[in-house]
Amino acid sequence: MPRSIQQAKWKRASADSYTDITDAVDEGVLAATPHPDDAIDRPKGYSVRLTLAPDSTALADALQDALLDMDPARMTLHLEGVDEPISALPVSVSKVPHLGTQNTAELGVPSEGHDQLHPHF
């Protein structure tokens, strides 16, 4: 079951500080991919899906630039119904938005970030 993102901050691996991207995002969700083995009670993986506002050119450009980064970006996510934000979550851009035709970006969470997310699913 996807979890709605109430607030999001992100930074590329090369950046010194986080940027609040909440206003640039129309909708954000953290989703889990079920594990194909029913005996395993944890998701196989996680992704962050962001639907950008139509005028979010700066964020769209930044995501495009981060697509080829070797080191993961980091996000701080405040999920709906969760008191404490998830901090310094590693993410890698896997799908970039093309504003006007396809406003959705997708960021995968590498295995090093899974332990931060297991309690929420």
C-alpha positions in Angstrom: 0.0 0.0 0.0 1.6 3.3 -1.0 2.2 5.9 1.7 1.5 9.6 0.9 4.4 12.0 1.3 3.4 15.2 3.1 6.8 16.9 2.9 10.0 16.1 0.9 13.5 17.5 0.9 16.3 16.2 -1.3 19.9 16.7 -2.2 22.2 15.3 -4.8 25.3 13.5 -3.5 27.4 16.5 -4.5 25.3 19.0 -2.6 26.0 20.3 0.9 22.4 20.9 2.0 18.9 19.7 1.4 16.3 21.6 -0.7 12.6 21.5 0.2 10.8 20.3 -2.9 7.3 20.1 -1.4 5.9 23.0 -3.3 7.3 21.6 -6.6 5.4 18.3 -6.2 1.7 17.9 -6.8 1.6 14.4 -5.4 4.2 12.2 -3.8 4.0 8.6 -2.7 6.4 6.0 -1.2 5.5 2.6 -2.6 6.7 -0.9 -1.8 7.1 -3.7 -4.3 5.8 -7.0 -2.7 8.3 -9.8 -2.5 7.4 -12.7 -4.9 8.1 -15.3 -2.2 5.1 -15.3 0.2 7.3 -16.7 2.9 9.2 -13.4 3.1 7.2 -10.8 5.0 9.1 -7.7 3.8 8.8 -5.9 0.4 11.3 -6.7 -2.3 12.0 -3.0 -2.9 10.8 0.6 -2.5 10.3 3.6 -4.8 9.5 7.3 -4.4 7.1 8.5 -7.1 6.7 12.3 -7.5 4.2 14.0 -9.7 5.7 17.4 -10.4 3.7 20.6 -10.7 3.6 21.8 -14.3 6.0 24.7 -13.6 8.6 22.7 -11.6 11.3 23.2 -14.2 14.1 23.6 -11.7 13.3 20.3 -10.0 12.8 18.5 -13.3 16.2 19.7 -14.5 17.8 18.7 -11.3 16.3 15.2 -11.5 17.6 14.9 -15.1 21.1 15.9 -14.0 21.0 13.4 -11.1 20.0 10.5 -13.4 23.7 9.7 -14.2 25.1 10.3 -10.7 27.1 7.4 -9.4 26.4 8.1 -5.7 22.8 8.2 -4.5 20.9 11.3 -3.8 19.4 11.7 -0.3 15.8 12.5 0.7 14.1 13.4 3.9 10.4 12.3 3.7 7.6 13.1 6.1 4.9 10.5 5.5 1.2 11.0 6.2 0.4 9.5 9.7 4.1 9.2 10.7 5.4 11.5 13.5 9.1 11.4 12.7 10.5 12.0 9.2 12.6 9.5 7.4 16.0 11.2 7.1 18.9 10.8 4.7 17.1 8.1 2.7 19.3 7.1 -0.3 17.6 7.3 -3.6 18.6 7.0 -7.3 16.7 8.6 -10.1 15.2 5.9 -12.4 12.6 7.8 -14.3 12.8 11.5 -15.1 9.8 13.8 -15.8 9.1 15.6 -19.1 7.0 18.5 -18.0 3.9 18.9 -20.1 3.8 15.4 -21.4 4.8 13.2 -18.4 5.2 14.9 -15.1 6.1 11.8 -13.0 9.6 11.1 -11.6 10.5 7.8 -10.0 13.4 7.3 -7.6 14.4 3.8 -6.4 15.6 3.1 -2.9 18.8 1.0 -2.9 19.0 -1.9 -0.5 21.0 0.2 2.0 17.9 2.3 2.6 15.4 -0.6 3.1 15.8 -0.9 6.8 14.6 2.7 7.3 11.4 1.8 5.4 10.5 -1.7 6.7 8.7 -0.4 9.8 6.3 1.7 7.6 5.0 -1.2 5.5 
